[in-house]
């Protein structure tokens, strides 16, 4: 049981709302964050099963009976050499649905169960949809996923296997989000962008990294930046540990975008604090191709607060990173390879630092794209 009192808080006005009523926006239509005091009992944590629910007192689900879990988490952190420079890589492609999005789904669907909701919708370019569909299936909750019409077929097959209803939307990621937004007026929106409970799952990435480093923070963490589910989760997670006095510094957050769709990177290099939507070109990294991220301004602030930076990578760099990882025995999707391409750029200017990054999704999700790359 968690006794912690969580509250939704409007990012615009600071107005607070109870979490025991279904909502994903403030009354005036603004984004919500979660106000919640995470607690850590290191002795208890050490003696629990190696999954992300070992941090039970830091996760705002009230009743253990409502937890929907596949024993996910505690993925290996492996040292990997990149052209003579070493980084520690979290093996997030090992999750039950093949991506780190399971972290957010386990917590968000546990909330859905706690609230007694029977039906959810979600919009996704793939991985978040797969994760929400799988956890909804486990919870016995009906689920509809709104997808851009050109979503990778292996991901659609995966969602259909979980019993999700697939709503293909002609148009890009933004058009899809708008369609889901409309449908959400009468069905619970289990959104990985809007619902702050999703970040209460992804923040466990930061907890695990620090525990695997002997409860120390790395110097830098290199993460993908599309909708920012991991970036925001990392900021919350490291911050929780800092406030609890468990770590003594905040790592730099290094955020990676695909050059063909890089609204955050564009704002960063222009020194702006407002993210403007961009025209997006085709990219192998469809998982981070978000032209108008709803939490873009928040992400900019978080990266700046940690003295981090943004990098953009081109299609050739993504392809080369994908093939490089394959030759080392790691089968990852092209979106994962974009993060690794950015990591390699960062490592060139990093000296003697502990740098952590991740493989965010499994290669089996992008078989069609990978076959084309291999020719």
N, C-alpha and C positions, 0 to 999 in steps of 0.2 A: 504494500500500500504506500502511496505517496501522500503525505499530508500537506505538501507545499501548495500554497494558494496562488494559482495562476490567474492572470487577467489579460484580456485583449486591451491594447492601447492604440489609439489612432495616431498614425505617424504625423498627421498634420496638426491636430488640435490637442493631443494628449488625453482626450476623453477616454474613459475606461468602460469596458463591457465585460459581463460575466462570460466565462468560457463554457458554461453548461447550456448555452443556447446556440443553435446552429447559425453561424455567421462567418463571412469571409471578407467583409468590408465594414467600415464604420457607417453610422446612419447617414452621414453626408457623402458617402461614396469614396472615402479615402482608404489607403492601405492600412492594415493592422500589423502591429508587432505583438509579441507576447512579453508581458512582464512576469518574471518568474525567477525565484531564487534557487539555483541548482545547489545541491548538497553532495558532498563526497565523503564516504567513509572508506578510506583506502584499505583497511583491514578486511572489511566486508567484501569490497570489490575483488580483492586478491583471491578470495575463497569461492567466488561464484563461477558459473559456467563461462567459457570464453565466447560470449556473444555480447551484443551492444546493450542488452538489458542488464548487464552487470552494473551499469551506472544507474540503477533503478531510481535512486533518490534525486537524480538530476534530470529525470524525464517526467513531464507533467501529466501522467495518466493516473487517475486516482485509485482505481481498483485493479488489482492484478488479474482478476477474472476476465477483464476486457482486453487484455493484451493479445494481439494477433501477431504471431511470430513464427518464423521458420528457423529459429536459433541463428539468425543472421548476425554478421559482424565479426569483429576481431580477425580481419583478413591479414595475411602475412605482410610484413614490411621487409622487402628484400633489397640488399645493396646491388645496384646494377651500374656497370661502367658505360659511360657515353663518351667515346673518343677520348679516353684518358681521364675523364672527370667522373667522380662517383656521385650518385644520388640514391636515396632510399625510396623505393616505389611500393605503395600500397596496392595489393592485388585485388582491386575492387571488381574486376571482371569475374571473380569467383563467387559472387552473390547468387542466390537462388534463381533470380530472373536475369542474371548476367550483367548487372550494372549497380553502381553505388546508390541508385535511386531507391533500392530496397530499404535503405536507412530511413528515408523520409516516409515511405509507405507504411512501414511497420507502426510508426508512431501515429500517423494521420488516420490510418484505418482502425487503430485501437481507440482513438477519440470518437470516430464514427460509431464504433460498437458501443462505446460508453454512452453516447447520446441516443442510442436506440434507433439510429437512422437505417432505413432498409434499402436505400437506392442512392447511388452517387453518379456524377458525371465528371469527366476530366478531359482536358485537351492536351495533346502531346505530339512530338515528332517521332516518338517511339519508346524510349526507355522508361520515362515516367509512366506512360500508359501501360506498359508491360507490368511494371511494379504495382501500380494501383489495381490493375485487373487481377493479378495473382493474389494479393492480400484481400481483395474484395471476395474472391472465390473462396479463400480459406475461411473468411468470416461469414459466408453465406449471404453476402450483400449484392444486390443487382448493380451492374456497372455498365455504363456506356462511355466509349472513348471517341472523342472527335479528333480526326486526323487530317493533315493535308493529304490530298489525293495521291501525291507522289511518295508517300511514306514507304520505306523499304518493306517488301513483302514478307521477309522472315519475321520482322517485328509484328506485322499484322497477324501472321499465322500464330505467333506466340500468344497474342491477346485473345484471339478467337479460341485457342485451346483452353484458356482460362474461363471461357464462357462470356467474355465481354461482347457487348453489342457494338459494332463498328460503324461510326458515322463518318464517311469520307466527305471532306469539304473541298470543292474546287477552289484553288488559290493557295496562298502561302500560309506560313505559321500564324501571322497576325489575323488573317481572315478567319482561320480556324478558331483562334482564341475568341474572336468576336462572336462566332456562332455558339461556342460553348457558354460564353458569358450570357447570351440571351436565354439559352436553355436553363441556365442556373437560377433564373428567377423563380422556377418552381421545383427544382431538384437540388440536393446538396452538392456543392461544387468542391470536389476533393482536389483542389488545385495545388500543384507544387510551387506555383509562383505567388498566389494570393494567400493561401492558408499558412499562417506562421507555425502551425504544428509540424509541417513538413521539415522545417529547419531545426525543430527540436529533435528530429531524427538524424539529419545530416551533420549536426554538430558533434555527434559521437565519433566522427572521423578524427576530429581534433583530440578528443579524449584518448582514443586508442593510440594515436601517434605518440602522445606524451607518455602514456603508460608503457608503450613499447620502447621508449627511449629512457626508461627508468624515471618516469615522472619529470621529465625535462622537456622544454619546448625546443623545436628545431629553430634554426636561424631564419629559414624561409620555407614557405610552402607554395608550390606551383600548382595552380588549379585552373580548370576550364572556366570560361565566363560566357555563358549564353544567357539563360534566365537567372543564373547565379545561385542555384540551390546549394551547391557545395561551398562556394565562396562565402555566402552569408552564413551558412552553417559553421564554417571554420572560424569566422570572426566571432560568432556567439560562443562557440565551444572553447576557444583559447581564452576568450574574455572571462568565461565562467571559472576556468582554472586559475586565471590570474587573480580574480576577485576572491577566490577561496584560498589564495596564498599557496597554491600547490606548485605553480610555475612562477618564475620571476620576471619573465619578459613576454612580450607579444611578438610572435614571428612576423616577418614581412610577408604580406600576401601578394604573390606574383600571379597576375591574371592573364589568361591566354585567350585570344580571339582569332577566328579565321579572317584573313585579310579581306576576303570577298564579302564579309558581313561583320563589320567591326565598329558599331556605334560607340562602345565604351572606350576603345582605343583611340578613336577619332577625337572624342571629348577630352581624353587624357593628354594627347599630344598638343591640343590647342589650349590646354590649361583652363578648360571650362568646367563648371560644376553642375551643369545641366546636360543630360544626354539627349541628343536629338535623334529621331529615327533616321536610318540611312537606307539608300537603295541597295538591295542585296543581290550579289551575283551568285552563280552556282558554286557550291563548295562540297568537297568530300566530307567535310565536318558538319553534316546536317544537324547533328545534335546540339550544336552551339550557334546555329545560324538564326539568331533572334535579332531582327532589325530594330525592334522597339521594345527593349526589355522593361517590364513594368516597374521593376525595382532598380533600374539603371542608376538613378541618382544616389541611391543608398549604397550600391556597390562601389561607385566612385569614391564616396566618402570613406568607406571601410578600407579600401586599398590605400588611400591617402593617410588615414589614421595610423596605419601600420608601417608607414614609409615604404610601401610596396610600389609596384609599377605594373603597367600593362604592356604586353607584346602582341603583335599581330604576325601570323605566319601565312605564307603563300601555299598554293596547292602543291607545288613541287616539294616544298619542305615537309608537308603533311605526308605525301607519298613516300619520300625517303625515310622518314621516321617510322612509318608503318612497316616498310620492308626491313629496316634495321632491327626493329623489335622482333619481327618474325624470325630473322636469322639467329636471334638469341633464344628462340623457343617460346616467345610470347605471342599469342594470337589475339590481337585486339582490334577493335573497330576503328575506322578512320578518324572518328571524332576523338577517340583516345590518343591517336597518333598526333593530332593537332596540339594537344597539351604537351606531349613529349617533344615535339618540334620546338615549342616555346621554352620548355625546360632546357633544351640544348643551347638555346640562345642565352638564357639566363646563366647557365653554368660557365659560359665563356667569360662572363664578367664577374663571376663569383669566386672569391678566394677563401679556401679553408673554412667553408661554412657547412653546417649540417643542413642539407636541402632535401625536403620530402616532396614527392609528387605521387601520381597514381596512374594506373591503368583503369579508366573509368567504365569501359564496357567491353564485352566479349566480341571477338571477331565473327562468331557464328551469326551475329545479328546483321551482318553486312556482307554475306556471302556473295551476293550479286555484284556489289561494288568491288570487292577484293578480287573476284575472278577477272573483272575488266582490267584492273591494275596489273594483274599478273599476265594479262594478254593470253 
